[in-house]
Amino acid sequence: ELENQLTAKSKTLDELKQSLASSGSAEQAPEAQSVRIAELCEMMDSIVKQVAQLKASMQSTLEQWRAYDEIYAEVSLMTTRYLYCIDQCKPGEEVSLEALKKQVKTLQ
């Protein structure tokens, strides 16, 4: 949207240049207007460069956020799997001390 607005303003500046060039004997000082239009063109070029830099920066930030979202989803899935596994590995409440001792011996 900002680029579109800059394009429109650039066209307006071009129209002003043409209007100034076609009315060389205007009542107001044409040199002052010409200098002011040149200054506006320089400011416009500077803004266009800043917008391009901002756009590149925003694209880089967007790519980093996409990578973050992918990694976050993967970590979230792994966490859910680990929580499920831990929940499944908990002994039931009906397990007796003798059954646990037997399981320990088996694991050793």
Biopython code that builds the backbone (N, CA, C, O; Angstrom):
import numpy as np
from Bio.PDB.StructureBuilder import StructureBuilder

atoms = [
    (1, "GLU", "N", (0.831, -1.190, 0.000)),
    (1, "GLU", "CA", (0.000, 0.000, 0.000)),
    (1, "GLU", "C", (0.877, 1.255, 0.000)),
    (1, "GLU", "O", (0.607, 2.227, -0.705)),
    (2, "LEU", "N", (1.925, 1.200, 0.808)),
    (2, "LEU", "CA", (2.843, 2.346, 0.865)),
    (2, "LEU", "C", (3.538, 2.560, -0.473)),
    (2, "LEU", "O", (3.734, 3.695, -0.908)),
    (3, "GLU", "N", (3.907, 1.467, -1.117)),
    (3, "GLU", "CA", (4.533, 1.588, -2.432)),
    (3, "GLU", "C", (3.569, 2.200, -3.442)),
    (3, "GLU", "O", (3.978, 3.002, -4.281)),
    (4, "ASN", "N", (2.305, 1.832, -3.367)),
    (4, "ASN", "CA", (1.299, 2.400, -4.268)),
    (4, "ASN", "C", (1.126, 3.896, -4.021)),
    (4, "ASN", "O", (0.994, 4.680, -4.961)),
    (5, "GLN", "N", (1.127, 4.280, -2.750)),
    (5, "GLN", "CA", (1.016, 5.701, -2.431)),
    (5, "GLN", "C", (2.227, 6.477, -2.937)),
    (5, "GLN", "O", (2.094, 7.593, -3.441)),
    (6, "LEU", "N", (3.407, 5.879, -2.799)),
    (6, "LEU", "CA", (4.619, 6.540, -3.297)),
    (6, "LEU", "C", (4.585, 6.688, -4.815)),
    (6, "LEU", "O", (5.018, 7.706, -5.355)),
    (7, "THR", "N", (4.073, 5.679, -5.495)),
    (7, "THR", "CA", (3.950, 5.754, -6.951)),
    (7, "THR", "C", (3.006, 6.886, -7.347)),
    (7, "THR", "O", (3.277, 7.636, -8.285)),
    (8, "ALA", "N", (1.907, 6.997, -6.629)),
    (8, "ALA", "CA", (0.949, 8.074, -6.922)),
    (8, "ALA", "C", (1.578, 9.444, -6.676)),
    (8, "ALA", "O", (1.399, 10.363, -7.476)),
    (9, "LYS", "N", (2.305, 9.582, -5.587)),
    (9, "LYS", "CA", (2.962, 10.861, -5.281)),
    (9, "LYS", "C", (4.040, 11.179, -6.315)),
    (9, "LYS", "O", (4.241, 12.336, -6.684)),
    (10, "SER", "N", (4.717, 10.152, -6.770)),
    (10, "SER", "CA", (5.737, 10.350, -7.797)),
    (10, "SER", "C", (5.113, 10.867, -9.084)),
    (10, "SER", "O", (5.673, 11.743, -9.742)),
    (11, "LYS", "N", (3.960, 10.328, -9.442)),
    (11, "LYS", "CA", (3.253, 10.809, -10.634)),
    (11, "LYS", "C", (2.833, 12.267, -10.455)),
    (11, "LYS", "O", (2.916, 13.065, -11.389)),
    (12, "THR", "N", (2.385, 12.603, -9.257)),
    (12, "THR", "CA", (1.993, 13.988, -8.979)),
    (12, "THR", "C", (3.183, 14.925, -9.129)),
    (12, "THR", "O", (3.058, 16.016, -9.686)),
    (13, "LEU", "N", (4.345, 14.491, -8.626)),
    (13, "LEU", "CA", (5.554, 15.306, -8.781)),
    (13, "LEU", "C", (5.928, 15.469, -10.254)),
    (13, "LEU", "O", (6.324, 16.553, -10.682)),
    (14, "ASP", "N", (5.802, 14.404, -11.015)),
    (14, "ASP", "CA", (6.095, 14.485, -12.453)),
    (14, "ASP", "C", (5.157, 15.473, -13.139)),
    (14, "ASP", "O", (5.572, 16.246, -14.003)),
    (15, "GLU", "N", (3.885, 15.438, -12.742)),
    (15, "GLU", "CA", (2.919, 16.374, -13.307)),
    (15, "GLU", "C", (3.284, 17.825, -12.950)),
    (15, "GLU", "O", (3.150, 18.731, -13.772)),
    (16, "LEU", "N", (3.740, 18.020, -11.726)),
    (16, "LEU", "CA", (4.167, 19.365, -11.316)),
    (16, "LEU", "C", (5.370, 19.839, -12.142)),
    (16, "LEU", "O", (5.442, 20.997, -12.553)),
    (17, "LYS", "N", (6.296, 18.930, -12.370)),
    (17, "LYS", "CA", (7.472, 19.281, -13.193)),
    (17, "LYS", "C", (7.033, 19.708, -14.592)),
    (17, "LYS", "O", (7.484, 20.723, -15.121)),
    (18, "GLN", "N", (6.143, 18.909, -15.176)),
    (18, "GLN", "CA", (5.665, 19.223, -16.521)),
    (18, "GLN", "C", (4.891, 20.531, -16.536)),
    (18, "GLN", "O", (5.025, 21.329, -17.464)),
    (19, "SER", "N", (4.092, 20.743, -15.522)),
    (19, "SER", "CA", (3.310, 21.980, -15.430)),
    (19, "SER", "C", (4.236, 23.183, -15.299)),
    (19, "SER", "O", (3.998, 24.221, -15.917)),
    (20, "LEU", "N", (5.278, 23.051, -14.505)),
    (20, "LEU", "CA", (6.245, 24.131, -14.325)),
    (20, "LEU", "C", (7.013, 24.388, -15.611)),
    (20, "LEU", "O", (7.291, 25.534, -15.963)),
    (21, "ALA", "N", (7.352, 23.312, -16.305)),
    (21, "ALA", "CA", (8.100, 23.465, -17.558)),
    (21, "ALA", "C", (7.240, 24.128, -18.634)),
    (21, "ALA", "O", (7.743, 24.922, -19.429)),
    (22, "SER", "N", (5.961, 23.810, -18.660)),
    (22, "SER", "CA", (5.094, 24.380, -19.694)),
    (22, "SER", "C", (4.711, 25.834, -19.399)),
    (22, "SER", "O", (4.397, 26.593, -20.316)),
    (23, "SER", "N", (4.738, 26.219, -18.123)),
    (23, "SER", "CA", (4.414, 27.615, -17.775)),
    (23, "SER", "C", (5.683, 28.328, -17.316)),
    (23, "SER", "O", (5.810, 28.685, -16.145)),
    (24, "GLY", "N", (6.587, 28.529, -18.206)),
    (24, "GLY", "CA", (7.882, 29.151, -17.895)),
    (24, "GLY", "C", (7.770, 30.592, -17.447)),
    (24, "GLY", "O", (8.646, 31.065, -16.723)),
    (25, "SER", "N", (6.741, 31.306, -17.842)),
    (25, "SER", "CA", (6.608, 32.709, -17.450)),
    (25, "SER", "C", (5.450, 32.882, -16.473)),
    (25, "SER", "O", (4.575, 33.720, -16.685)),
    (26, "ALA", "N", (5.445, 32.087, -15.399)),
    (26, "ALA", "CA", (4.381, 32.182, -14.403)),
    (26, "ALA", "C", (4.611, 33.389, -13.513)),
    (26, "ALA", "O", (5.698, 33.967, -13.495)),
    (27, "GLU", "N", (3.575, 33.760, -12.777)),
    (27, "GLU", "CA", (3.685, 34.934, -11.916)),
    (27, "GLU", "C", (4.611, 34.672, -10.737)),
    (27, "GLU", "O", (5.363, 35.563, -10.341)),
    (28, "GLN", "N", (4.577, 33.479, -10.171)),
    (28, "GLN", "CA", (5.465, 33.152, -9.058)),
    (28, "GLN", "C", (6.852, 32.836, -9.598)),
    (28, "GLN", "O", (7.024, 32.550, -10.783)),
    (29, "ALA", "N", (7.827, 32.893, -8.719)),
    (29, "ALA", "CA", (9.216, 32.669, -9.136)),
    (29, "ALA", "C", (9.399, 31.220, -9.570)),
    (29, "ALA", "O", (9.375, 30.322, -8.728)),
    (30, "PRO", "N", (9.583, 30.970, -10.873)),
    (30, "PRO", "CA", (9.714, 29.595, -11.355)),
    (30, "PRO", "C", (10.973, 28.913, -10.824)),
    (30, "PRO", "O", (10.990, 27.695, -10.650)),
    (31, "GLU", "N", (12.023, 29.685, -10.568)),
    (31, "GLU", "CA", (13.255, 29.059, -10.067)),
    (31, "GLU", "C", (13.031, 28.498, -8.669)),
    (31, "GLU", "O", (13.496, 27.399, -8.366)),
    (32, "ALA", "N", (12.338, 29.224, -7.827)),
    (32, "ALA", "CA", (12.064, 28.753, -6.470)),
    (32, "ALA", "C", (11.197, 27.489, -6.516)),
    (32, "ALA", "O", (11.422, 26.544, -5.759)),
    (33, "GLN", "N", (10.217, 27.484, -7.403)),
    (33, "GLN", "CA", (9.365, 26.302, -7.540)),
    (33, "GLN", "C", (10.172, 25.121, -8.073)),
    (33, "GLN", "O", (10.003, 23.985, -7.630)),
    (34, "SER", "N", (11.032, 25.407, -9.011)),
    (34, "SER", "CA", (11.856, 24.350, -9.589)),
    (34, "SER", "C", (12.774, 23.742, -8.530)),
    (34, "SER", "O", (12.942, 22.524, -8.465)),
    (35, "VAL", "N", (13.362, 24.599, -7.707)),
    (35, "VAL", "CA", (14.245, 24.112, -6.635)),
    (35, "VAL", "C", (13.438, 23.279, -5.637)),
    (35, "VAL", "O", (13.886, 22.223, -5.191)),
    (36, "ARG", "N", (12.254, 23.763, -5.298)),
    (36, "ARG", "CA", (11.417, 23.041, -4.334)),
    (36, "ARG", "C", (10.984, 21.677, -4.879)),
    (36, "ARG", "O", (10.972, 20.689, -4.146)),
    (37, "ILE", "N", (10.637, 21.627, -6.136)),
    (37, "ILE", "CA", (10.255, 20.353, -6.753)),
    (37, "ILE", "C", (11.443, 19.398, -6.787)),
    (37, "ILE", "O", (11.280, 18.198, -6.570)),
    (38, "ALA", "N", (12.632, 19.920, -7.057)),
    (38, "ALA", "CA", (13.836, 19.077, -7.049)),
    (38, "ALA", "C", (14.085, 18.520, -5.647)),
    (38, "ALA", "O", (14.457, 17.357, -5.493)),
    (39, "GLU", "N", (13.876, 19.361, -4.624)),
    (39, "GLU", "CA", (14.037, 18.895, -3.244)),
    (39, "GLU", "C", (13.014, 17.801, -2.925)),
    (39, "GLU", "O", (13.337, 16.800, -2.285)),
    (40, "LEU", "N", (11.792, 18.008, -3.376)),
    (40, "LEU", "CA", (10.758, 17.002, -3.152)),
    (40, "LEU", "C", (11.097, 15.686, -3.844)),
    (40, "LEU", "O", (10.851, 14.608, -3.302)),
    (41, "CYS", "N", (11.660, 15.782, -5.036)),
    (41, "CYS", "CA", (12.070, 14.565, -5.762)),
    (41, "CYS", "C", (13.171, 13.831, -5.008)),
    (41, "CYS", "O", (13.161, 12.602, -4.929)),
    (42, "GLU", "N", (14.118, 14.577, -4.456)),
    (42, "GLU", "CA", (15.198, 13.954, -3.674)),
    (42, "GLU", "C", (14.634, 13.276, -2.425)),
    (42, "GLU", "O", (15.032, 12.164, -2.075)),
    (43, "MET", "N", (13.701, 13.962, -1.758)),
    (43, "MET", "CA", (13.079, 13.358, -0.576)),
    (43, "MET", "C", (12.310, 12.107, -0.968)),
    (43, "MET", "O", (12.323, 11.110, -0.247)),
    (44, "MET", "N", (11.647, 12.163, -2.103)),
    (44, "MET", "CA", (10.880, 11.017, -2.587)),
    (44, "MET", "C", (11.808, 9.832, -2.861)),
    (44, "MET", "O", (11.496, 8.701, -2.488)),
    (45, "ASP", "N", (12.934, 10.085, -3.506)),
    (45, "ASP", "CA", (13.901, 9.018, -3.771)),
    (45, "ASP", "C", (14.409, 8.411, -2.469)),
    (45, "ASP", "O", (14.560, 7.194, -2.357)),
    (46, "SER", "N", (14.671, 9.271, -1.486)),
    (46, "SER", "CA", (15.132, 8.784, -0.189)),
    (46, "SER", "C", (14.074, 7.904, 0.476)),
    (46, "SER", "O", (14.392, 6.862, 1.048)),
    (47, "ILE", "N", (12.835, 8.325, 0.396)),
    (47, "ILE", "CA", (11.742, 7.543, 0.990)),
    (47, "ILE", "C", (11.583, 6.212, 0.272)),
    (47, "ILE", "O", (11.356, 5.183, 0.909)),
    (48, "VAL", "N", (11.700, 6.225, -1.035)),
    (48, "VAL", "CA", (11.590, 4.977, -1.807)),
    (48, "VAL", "C", (12.688, 4.002, -1.378)),
    (48, "VAL", "O", (12.431, 2.807, -1.234)),
    (49, "LYS", "N", (13.898, 4.499, -1.176)),
    (49, "LYS", "CA", (14.998, 3.631, -0.732)),
    (49, "LYS", "C", (14.721, 3.083, 0.670)),
    (49, "LYS", "O", (14.972, 1.910, 0.946)),
    (50, "GLN", "N", (14.205, 3.937, 1.548)),
    (50, "GLN", "CA", (13.893, 3.494, 2.902)),
    (50, "GLN", "C", (12.796, 2.441, 2.892)),
    (50, "GLN", "O", (12.854, 1.477, 3.654)),
    (51, "VAL", "N", (11.810, 2.614, 2.045)),
    (51, "VAL", "CA", (10.727, 1.627, 1.937)),
    (51, "VAL", "C", (11.277, 0.300, 1.419)),
    (51, "VAL", "O", (10.871, -0.766, 1.882)),
    (52, "ALA", "N", (12.188, 0.364, 0.470)),
    (52, "ALA", "CA", (12.789, -0.874, -0.048)),
    (52, "ALA", "C", (13.568, -1.588, 1.049)),
    (52, "ALA", "O", (13.495, -2.811, 1.168)),
    (53, "GLN", "N", (14.317, -0.828, 1.856)),
    (53, "GLN", "CA", (15.059, -1.426, 2.963)),
    (53, "GLN", "C", (14.096, -2.022, 3.995)),
    (53, "GLN", "O", (14.326, -3.113, 4.516)),
    (54, "LEU", "N", (13.025, -1.297, 4.277)),
    (54, "LEU", "CA", (12.035, -1.783, 5.231)),
    (54, "LEU", "C", (11.381, -3.063, 4.725)),
    (54, "LEU", "O", (11.148, -3.997, 5.492)),
    (55, "LYS", "N", (11.093, -3.095, 3.446)),
    (55, "LYS", "CA", (10.472, -4.280, 2.856)),
    (55, "LYS", "C", (11.397, -5.496, 2.971)),
    (55, "LYS", "O", (10.953, -6.591, 3.318)),
    (56, "ALA", "N", (12.684, -5.294, 2.675)),
    (56, "ALA", "CA", (13.644, -6.392, 2.790)),
    (56, "ALA", "C", (13.751, -6.859, 4.241)),
    (56, "ALA", "O", (13.812, -8.059, 4.512)),
    (57, "SER", "N", (13.775, -5.910, 5.164)),
    (57, "SER", "CA", (13.850, -6.249, 6.581)),
    (57, "SER", "C", (12.604, -7.007, 7.029)),
    (57, "SER", "O", (12.698, -7.979, 7.778)),
    (58, "MET", "N", (11.450, -6.565, 6.574)),
    (58, "MET", "CA", (10.203, -7.227, 6.946)),
    (58, "MET", "C", (10.136, -8.645, 6.369)),
    (58, "MET", "O", (9.633, -9.559, 7.022)),
    (59, "GLN", "N", (10.640, -8.825, 5.151)),
    (59, "GLN", "CA", (10.647, -10.165, 4.556)),
    (59, "GLN", "C", (11.551, -11.095, 5.354)),
    (59, "GLN", "O", (11.215, -12.258, 5.582)),
    (60, "SER", "N", (12.706, -10.571, 5.778)),
    (60, "SER", "CA", (13.614, -11.375, 6.594)),
    (60, "SER", "C", (12.955, -11.747, 7.921)),
    (60, "SER", "O", (13.053, -12.889, 8.370)),
    (61, "THR", "N", (12.290, -10.784, 8.538)),
    (61, "THR", "CA", (11.597, -11.038, 9.802)),
    (61, "THR", "C", (10.484, -12.060, 9.610)),
    (61, "THR", "O", (10.293, -12.941, 10.448)),
    (62, "LEU", "N", (9.761, -11.945, 8.525)),
    (62, "LEU", "CA", (8.681, -12.890, 8.234)),
    (62, "LEU", "C", (9.229, -14.306, 8.056)),
    (62, "LEU", "O", (8.633, -15.266, 8.544)),
    (63, "GLU", "N", (10.348, -14.439, 7.369)),
    (63, "GLU", "CA", (10.968, -15.756, 7.194)),
    (63, "GLU", "C", (11.401, -16.336, 8.536)),
    (63, "GLU", "O", (11.245, -17.532, 8.780)),
    (64, "GLN", "N", (11.947, -15.481, 9.407)),
    (64, "GLN", "CA", (12.358, -15.957, 10.728)),
    (64, "GLN", "C", (11.157, -16.389, 11.553)),
    (64, "GLN", "O", (11.233, -17.383, 12.276)),
    (65, "TRP", "N", (10.047, -15.662, 11.460)),
    (65, "TRP", "CA", (8.839, -16.054, 12.186)),
    (65, "TRP", "C", (8.287, -17.371, 11.647)),
    (65, "TRP", "O", (7.808, -18.204, 12.417)),
    (66, "ARG", "N", (8.352, -17.564, 10.340)),
    (66, "ARG", "CA", (7.885, -18.837, 9.772)),
    (66, "ARG", "C", (8.719, -19.997, 10.303)),
    (66, "ARG", "O", (8.185, -21.045, 10.669)),
    (67, "ALA", "N", (10.038, -19.796, 10.339)),
    (67, "ALA", "CA", (10.922, -20.838, 10.875)),
    (67, "ALA", "C", (10.597, -21.090, 12.349)),
    (67, "ALA", "O", (10.545, -22.238, 12.791)),
    (68, "TYR", "N", (10.380, -20.018, 13.101)),
    (68, "TYR", "CA", (10.012, -20.164, 14.513)),
    (68, "TYR", "C", (8.721, -20.958, 14.658)),
    (68, "TYR", "O", (8.642, -21.863, 15.487)),
    (69, "ASP", "N", (7.714, -20.630, 13.863)),
    (69, "ASP", "CA", (6.433, -21.342, 13.943)),
    (69, "ASP", "C", (6.594, -22.826, 13.642)),
    (69, "ASP", "O", (5.989, -23.666, 14.308)),
    (70, "GLU", "N", (7.412, -23.152, 12.639)),
    (70, "GLU", "CA", (7.631, -24.563, 12.296)),
    (70, "GLU", "C", (8.327, -25.296, 13.445)),
    (70, "GLU", "O", (7.930, -26.400, 13.819)),
    (71, "ILE", "N", (9.365, -24.672, 13.998)),
    (71, "ILE", "CA", (10.108, -25.301, 15.092)),
    (71, "ILE", "C", (9.227, -25.418, 16.329)),
    (71, "ILE", "O", (9.260, -26.430, 17.029)),
    (72, "TYR", "N", (8.436, -24.373, 16.596)),
    (72, "TYR", "CA", (7.534, -24.404, 17.758)),
    (72, "TYR", "C", (6.533, -25.545, 17.622)),
    (72, "TYR", "O", (6.273, -26.258, 18.591)),
    (73, "ALA", "N", (5.975, -25.723, 16.445)),
    (73, "ALA", "CA", (5.014, -26.805, 16.226)),
    (73, "ALA", "C", (5.674, -28.167, 16.448)),
    (73, "ALA", "O", (5.077, -29.069, 17.036)),
    (74, "GLU", "N", (6.903, -28.303, 15.972)),
    (74, "GLU", "CA", (7.634, -29.566, 16.148)),
    (74, "GLU", "C", (7.914, -29.832, 17.630)),
    (74, "GLU", "O", (7.717, -30.948, 18.110)),
    (75, "VAL", "N", (8.371, -28.813, 18.346)),
    (75, "VAL", "CA", (8.664, -28.970, 19.775)),
    (75, "VAL", "C", (7.384, -29.258, 20.548)),
    (75, "VAL", "O", (7.383, -30.076, 21.469)),
    (76, "SER", "N", (6.300, -28.594, 20.180)),
    (76, "SER", "CA", (5.021, -28.831, 20.844)),
    (76, "SER", "C", (4.571, -30.271, 20.646)),
    (76, "SER", "O", (4.090, -30.908, 21.583)),
    (77, "LEU", "N", (4.725, -30.781, 19.444)),
    (77, "LEU", "CA", (4.356, -32.167, 19.168)),
    (77, "LEU", "C", (5.225, -33.134, 19.975)),
    (77, "LEU", "O", (4.721, -34.100, 20.548)),
    (78, "MET", "N", (6.517, -32.869, 20.015)),
    (78, "MET", "CA", (7.423, -33.738, 20.779)),
    (78, "MET", "C", (7.070, -33.708, 22.269)),
    (78, "MET", "O", (7.083, -34.744, 22.935)),
    (79, "THR", "N", (6.758, -32.530, 22.781)),
    (79, "THR", "CA", (6.388, -32.405, 24.187)),
    (79, "THR", "C", (5.131, -33.203, 24.480)),
    (79, "THR", "O", (5.045, -33.885, 25.502)),
    (80, "THR", "N", (4.169, -33.121, 23.595)),
    (80, "THR", "CA", (2.926, -33.881, 23.775)),
    (80, "THR", "C", (3.213, -35.379, 23.772)),
    (80, "THR", "O", (2.653, -36.123, 24.577)),
    (81, "ARG", "N", (4.075, -35.816, 22.876)),
    (81, "ARG", "CA", (4.435, -37.243, 22.815)),
    (81, "ARG", "C", (5.128, -37.689, 24.104)),
    (81, "ARG", "O", (4.833, -38.759, 24.638)),
    (82, "TYR", "N", (6.052, -36.860, 24.597)),
    (82, "TYR", "CA", (6.774, -37.211, 25.819)),
    (82, "TYR", "C", (5.827, -37.239, 27.019)),
    (82, "TYR", "O", (5.930, -38.121, 27.871)),
    (83, "LEU", "N", (4.917, -36.287, 27.085)),
    (83, "LEU", "CA", (3.959, -36.276, 28.186)),
    (83, "LEU", "C", (3.070, -37.518, 28.136)),
    (83, "LEU", "O", (2.756, -38.105, 29.172)),
    (84, "TYR", "N", (2.668, -37.912, 26.933)),
    (84, "TYR", "CA", (1.865, -39.126, 26.780)),
    (84, "TYR", "C", (2.663, -40.348, 27.228)),
    (84, "TYR", "O", (2.148, -41.215, 27.934)),
    (85, "CYS", "N", (3.908, -40.403, 26.814)),
    (85, "CYS", "CA", (4.767, -41.543, 27.167)),
    (85, "CYS", "C", (4.973, -41.611, 28.680)),
    (85, "CYS", "O", (4.902, -42.684, 29.279)),
    (86, "ILE", "N", (5.228, -40.450, 29.288)),
    (86, "ILE", "CA", (5.419, -40.424, 30.739)),
    (86, "ILE", "C", (4.151, -40.867, 31.448)),
    (86, "ILE", "O", (4.199, -41.599, 32.437)),
    (87, "ASP", "N", (3.024, -40.418, 30.935)),
    (87, "ASP", "CA", (1.745, -40.796, 31.530)),
    (87, "ASP", "C", (1.519, -42.302, 31.413)),
    (87, "ASP", "O", (0.996, -42.918, 32.342)),
    (88, "GLN", "N", (1.899, -42.897, 30.300)),
    (88, "GLN", "CA", (1.715, -44.331, 30.091)),
    (88, "GLN", "C", (2.687, -45.158, 30.931)),
    (88, "GLN", "O", (2.398, -46.306, 31.271)),
    (89, "CYS", "N", (3.834, -44.577, 31.262)),
    (89, "CYS", "CA", (4.849, -45.323, 32.013)),
    (89, "CYS", "C", (4.608, -45.284, 33.519)),
    (89, "CYS", "O", (5.257, -46.017, 34.266)),
    (90, "LYS", "N", (3.698, -44.450, 33.967)),
    (90, "LYS", "CA", (3.407, -44.392, 35.402)),
    (90, "LYS", "C", (2.750, -45.699, 35.823)),
    (90, "LYS", "O", (1.865, -46.213, 35.139)),
    (91, "PRO", "N", (3.199, -46.233, 36.967)),
    (91, "PRO", "CA", (2.560, -47.468, 37.431)),
    (91, "PRO", "C", (1.147, -47.170, 37.918)),
    (91, "PRO", "O", (0.853, -46.098, 38.448)),
    (92, "GLY", "N", (0.315, -48.132, 37.722)),
    (92, "GLY", "CA", (-1.059, -47.986, 38.189)),
    (92, "GLY", "C", (-1.107, -48.001, 39.709)),
    (92, "GLY", "O", (-0.144, -48.408, 40.360)),
    (93, "GLU", "N", (-2.187, -47.573, 40.258)),
    (93, "GLU", "CA", (-2.279, -47.512, 41.713)),
    (93, "GLU", "C", (-2.476, -48.896, 42.333)),
    (93, "GLU", "O", (-2.257, -49.075, 43.531)),
    (94, "GLU", "N", (-2.884, -49.861, 41.534)),
    (94, "GLU", "CA", (-3.109, -51.194, 42.074)),
    (94, "GLU", "C", (-1.828, -52.038, 42.096)),
    (94, "GLU", "O", (-1.863, -53.197, 42.510)),
    (95, "VAL", "N", (-0.693, -51.467, 41.652)),
    (95, "VAL", "CA", (0.563, -52.210, 41.635)),
    (95, "VAL", "C", (1.078, -52.336, 43.074)),
    (95, "VAL", "O", (1.115, -51.366, 43.832)),
    (96, "SER", "N", (1.457, -53.512, 43.404)),
    (96, "SER", "CA", (1.932, -53.766, 44.769)),
    (96, "SER", "C", (3.436, -53.563, 44.848)),
    (96, "SER", "O", (4.131, -53.468, 43.837)),
    (97, "LEU", "N", (3.907, -53.502, 46.070)),
    (97, "LEU", "CA", (5.336, -53.339, 46.310)),
    (97, "LEU", "C", (6.100, -54.525, 45.755)),
    (97, "LEU", "O", (7.195, -54.357, 45.217)),
    (98, "GLU", "N", (5.549, -55.709, 45.874)),
    (98, "GLU", "CA", (6.202, -56.913, 45.369)),
    (98, "GLU", "C", (6.333, -56.875, 43.841)),
    (98, "GLU", "O", (7.353, -57.297, 43.296)),
    (99, "ALA", "N", (5.305, -56.372, 43.155)),
    (99, "ALA", "CA", (5.341, -56.288, 41.693)),
    (99, "ALA", "C", (6.411, -55.284, 41.257)),
    (99, "ALA", "O", (7.106, -55.504, 40.265)),
    (100, "LEU", "N", (6.537, -54.200, 41.990)),
    (100, "LEU", "CA", (7.564, -53.210, 41.670)),
    (100, "LEU", "C", (8.968, -53.768, 41.887)),
    (100, "LEU", "O", (9.859, -53.532, 41.070)),
    (101, "LYS", "N", (9.175, -54.504, 42.975)),
    (101, "LYS", "CA", (10.482, -55.123, 43.244)),
    (101, "LYS", "C", (10.840, -56.098, 42.125)),
    (101, "LYS", "O", (11.989, -56.159, 41.689)),
    (102, "LYS", "N", (9.844, -56.863, 41.664)),
    (102, "LYS", "CA", (10.063, -57.812, 40.596)),
    (102, "LYS", "C", (10.436, -57.084, 39.289)),
    (102, "LYS", "O", (11.305, -57.530, 38.539)),
    (103, "GLN", "N", (9.762, -55.963, 39.042)),
    (103, "GLN", "CA", (10.060, -55.191, 37.838)),
    (103, "GLN", "C", (11.479, -54.607, 37.898)),
    (103, "GLN", "O", (12.176, -54.552, 36.886)),
    (104, "VAL", "N", (11.897, -54.172, 39.094)),
    (104, "VAL", "CA", (13.242, -53.642, 39.277)),
    (104, "VAL", "C", (14.277, -54.730, 39.008)),
    (104, "VAL", "O", (15.270, -54.486, 38.323)),
    (105, "LYS", "N", (14.051, -55.919, 39.539)),
    (105, "LYS", "CA", (14.982, -57.022, 39.283)),
    (105, "LYS", "C", (15.050, -57.363, 37.811)),
    (105, "LYS", "O", (16.127, -57.641, 37.284)),
    (106, "THR", "N", (13.914, -57.343, 37.145)),
    (106, "THR", "CA", (13.882, -57.635, 35.717)),
    (106, "THR", "C", (14.680, -56.595, 34.937)),
    (106, "THR", "O", (15.435, -56.933, 34.025)),
    (107, "LEU", "N", (14.506, -55.337, 35.302)),
    (107, "LEU", "CA", (15.226, -54.273, 34.602)),
    (107, "LEU", "C", (16.725, -54.329, 34.873)),
    (107, "LEU", "O", (17.522, -53.996, 33.996)),
    (108, "GLN", "N", (17.120, -54.746, 36.075)),
    (108, "GLN", "CA", (18.551, -54.841, 36.391)),
    (108, "GLN", "C", (19.181, -55.968, 35.590)),
    (108, "GLN", "O", (20.381, -56.215, 35.710)),
]
sb = StructureBuilder()
sb.init_structure("model")
sb.init_model(0)
sb.init_chain("A")
sb.init_seg("    ")
for serial, (resi, resn, name, xyz) in enumerate(atoms, 1):
    if name == "N":
        sb.init_residue(resn, " ", resi, " ")
    sb.init_atom(name, np.array(xyz, "f"), 0.0, 1.0, " ", f" {name:<3s}", serial, name[0])
structure = sb.get_structure()
